[in-house]
Amino acid sequence: MIDKTFVFGHQKPDTDSIASAISMANLRNELGENAECFRLGNLNKETSFALKSFGVEEPSLLEEVEEKSNVIMVDSNEFAQSVKGIENANIKMVVDHHRINLQTNDPLYYVAEPVGCTSTIIYKLYKQNDVEITPKMAGIMLSAIISDTLLFKSPTCTEEDKKIAQKLADIAGVDMYEYGQNLLKAGTDISDLSANEVINVDCKPFEGNGCNFKISQINSADVDDVFTRQEELETAIQNDIKENNLGLYVFVVTDILNANSKVIALGEKADVVEKAFGVELDNNTAMLEGVVSRKKQVLPKILENI
């Protein structure tokens, strides 16, 4: 019996994390491996919209992997953002587009490229292995590229992302821009979420210079509407800071229409945001003009100044 390979992305999964897990598991199965995709948290509305649009089943929830389990990590390489037990798993492969922060005991197959989306890399792996991309797979991979690049507005976006997105749109049979706008809008409705759920839609932990911090990000078509809930959002953030002994928490609300972000910065090192972006916090908030990417614009600046 062939051992099963667990394929998954990161905690608090976004569309690329889910799409990459699904498409990578499908690729490995097409190549004769026994692979299964999983999610490490609840799906957000954007991802649910993508899966429903292309008739793709939601992956099962994975809470822990047993020792020596075979795993493939996609859209992440950090243990702090992964599943319980990952430290003792047999990591066979990583496919990612983030900074590398991984140490393993054994050699592994590692694919990392500075592109806007992990699904862009996975598309090329399909081509390298001469495996057909079905309309369903194309649709969710396209969704991931649109999501991660904010429909090509993010500075993380490359020409490769754009070209591959168009090829995937052709296979999926959709208008890339019309579908993309509908996808992004689907993910901006937070009216039925509690403050704690809002800050955890897409939140990642980091460490720099001995300081543990988190950067949470949501997209919105109406930033002012989100900030009508500032008081309850700050209460949820302060609870997280206390519970996890954080020195800094940055909550980023990205305007998908104007490609800017407004942030809430809390914690004893909140002034790092002021130094990093040359702004002054007013009522714990600041507008970051032209900032839309956590990976390329927010995180590096904070790491440089923390």
N, C-alpha and C positions, 0 to 999 in steps of 0.2 A: 504493500500500500504506500502510495506516495504521500509524504507529509504535507499537510496543508500550509500554504503561505498566507499570512495575514497581511493585508495591504491597507494602510490607513494614513491619514494626514495628521493634522494637529488638533488639539483641544479647541473648543469654541470654533468649530469648523466654519469656514467661509465657502463660497462656491468653488473656488479652485481646489481647496482641500478635499472636498467631496468628489468633484469631477475627476480629479487626478487619481483618487483611489479607485473609482469605478473604471476609468479607462485603462489604468495600469493593470488592474486585476483581469480585465477582459483581454488585454494584450498577452499577459502571461499564460492565461488559459488557452489562447489561440496558439501559443508556442508549446503547448503540451504540459504545462505546469498546473498543479491543483491550487489555485489562488482564489481568495475571497476578499472582497472589499468590506470595510467597516467604517463607521463614523465614531468620533470620540466626543460626541456631544449632540445636542439637538440642532436640527437644521434651522437656519434663518429663513425668512420669507422669500428672499431672493432665490436661494438655492431650491426651495420647495417649488417655486414658480418654474425654474429651469427644468427640474425633473418632471414635473407635470406636463410641461410644454412638449417634451420629447418622449413621454411615456416610459421613463426610466424609474425603476424601483428604488426606494430609499434603502440605503445600506443599514445593516443591523448595528446596534450599539455595542461597542467593545469597551469594557471597563478595566480589563486586566489581561495580560498575556502570561502564560506559564513560562518557567525557565526553559531555555533552549528552543523556544518556539521560533519558527522561521518567519521573519517579517521583512516587509519592504516599506520604507518610509517615503512618503511623497509630500511635497510642499512644506517640509519641515525637516530639520535635522537636530533639533534641540530636545534633550530628554525632559527638560522642565515643561515643555509644551506637548509632551507625548503621553502615552498610556502607562498605567501602573505596571511595573515589571519590565519595562523596556531595557533597563540596565543589564538584565540577565538574559535577554533574548538573543537569538542568532540573527543579527541584522545582515541580510543578504545583499541589500541594494538600497540606495538612496537616490531619489530624483528630486531636485530642488532648485530654487532660484534665489534663496536667501543667503546671508552670510553663513560661513561654515563654523559651527561650534560643536564639534562632535569628536569623541575619542572612542575607538573600539579596540578590542583585544585582537581581533582577527581582520585580515584584509577583506575588502568588500568592493562591490561594483558601485561606483559613485559617479553620478552624472549631475553636474551643476553648471548652469549657464546664466549669464547676466541678462536675462530677458524679463519681460513683464509678468510672465505667468508660467507655472509649472506645466500646464497643459500644452503650451507651445513646444516644450521639450519632448513631451510624450508623443505629440504628433510626429516628431522626427524619428522617434523610436519605432513607431508603427512603420514608417517608410523604410527605415534601415532594415527592418525585419520582414519587409514585403508582406505586411498584414493589412487587409482591407479595413478601412474605417467605415462603419455603417452610419446611416443617417442619425440614429440615436446617439452613438458615441460622438459623432461630429457635433451634434447639437449641444451636448453638455460640455464638450471641450471648448466650443465657441463661447458658451455662456461664461466659462471660467476666464477666458481671455478678456471678454467685455467687462466682467466684474473687476478683475485685478487691474485693468488699465483705465477704468472709468470711461469706457468707450473711446479709448486711445487718447484721453486727455492727460493721463498721469505721466510724469517724467520717467517712470519706470518702463514705459512703453517703447518698444523698438520696432524697426521696420520689419523684422521677422515676425513679431506678434501680429502686425497689421496684415502681412501677406498670408500668413497661415490662417488667420481669422477669416479672411475672404475665401480661402480654399475650403475651410470647414463650413462656412455659410452656404457655399455652393452645394456641398455634399448633403447638408441638412435641409436644403431647399427653403431657406428663409432670407428675407431682406435683413442684412446685418445691422443696419442703423435703426430700422423700425423695431426689430426685435430687441435690440440692445437698449433702446430707450424704455421699452416696456419692462424689460428685466430689471433695470436699475430702479425704476419707479416702484416696482413690486417690493423692493427691499427697504423702502424708506418709511413705511407706515409703522410707527411705534405706539400708536394710540392705545392699543390693548395690552401693552407691556408695562410691567412694574418698573420702577426706577432701577432696581437691582438687575432686572432682565435687560434693560436698555444698556447699562454699562458693561454687560457681559455678552452682548451680541457678537462682538469681535474684540476680545481683550487678550493681550499677550504679556507674560511676565518677562522681565529682563534683569540683568545685573551689570553694574558698571562701577568701578572704583569702590567696591565694597558696599554699594547701595543697591538694594532691591527696589525695583520700580515696575509699574505697569503702564502700558499705553493701550487705551481702548479707543476704538474708532467706529463711528457709524456714518452712513451716507444719508443726506437729506435734500429734499427739494425745497424745504422751508426751514432754514436754520433758526430763525427767530421763534418759530413755533416750538422747536425743541427746547429753547432756552426759557420758555415760560415755565418749564419744570426744573429750573436750575436748583432751587432749594432742596427738592427731594432727591435730585441726582447727586448733589453734594453730600447729603446724608448717607446715601448708599456708598459713595466713594470713601467717605471718612470711615465707615464701618469696615470696608475692605482694607484700608490702610492700617487700621488698628488690628484687625484679625490676622493680617499677613506681614505685619511689621515692615511696611513699605516706607521708604523715604520720599517717594514721589509718585503721584498718580496723575497722568495726563489723559483727559477725555477729549477726543478730537471729533468734532462734528463737521463733516466735509460737505460743502455745497456742490452737488453734482451738476448744477446749472452754470455756476460762475467759476468753478475750479478754485475755490478758496476754502479755508477752514477756520472755524472758531473753536477755541479750546477752553477747558476748565483745567486749571493746574492747582493741585492741593498737595500738602505734605511739607515736611520741614525743608525740603530742597526745591520748593516750588519756584524759587528765584532762578533755578537753572534754566527754566523756560525763557525768562527775560534775557539772560545772557546769551542763550543759544540763538534766539531769533531777533534780538534787538528790539524787544517790545516791552511795554510796562503792563503788568497785570492790573486790571481794574475790576474790582469785585471778583477776583480770582479768575478773570477771563481775559483773553486777548484774541485779536484777529490776526491770522497768519495768511497774508496775501500770497496767492499762487502756490500754497502748500496743500497737497492732496495725498501724498504718499507717506505712510508710516515708515516703510522700509527704507526709502531713499532720501526722504527729507526730514522726517521727525526724529527717528531713532538715531541716525548718525550725529545730528546736531546735539542731541541730549548726551550721547556717549562722549562727545568731545568736551562737554562743559560740566559734567557731573563730578 
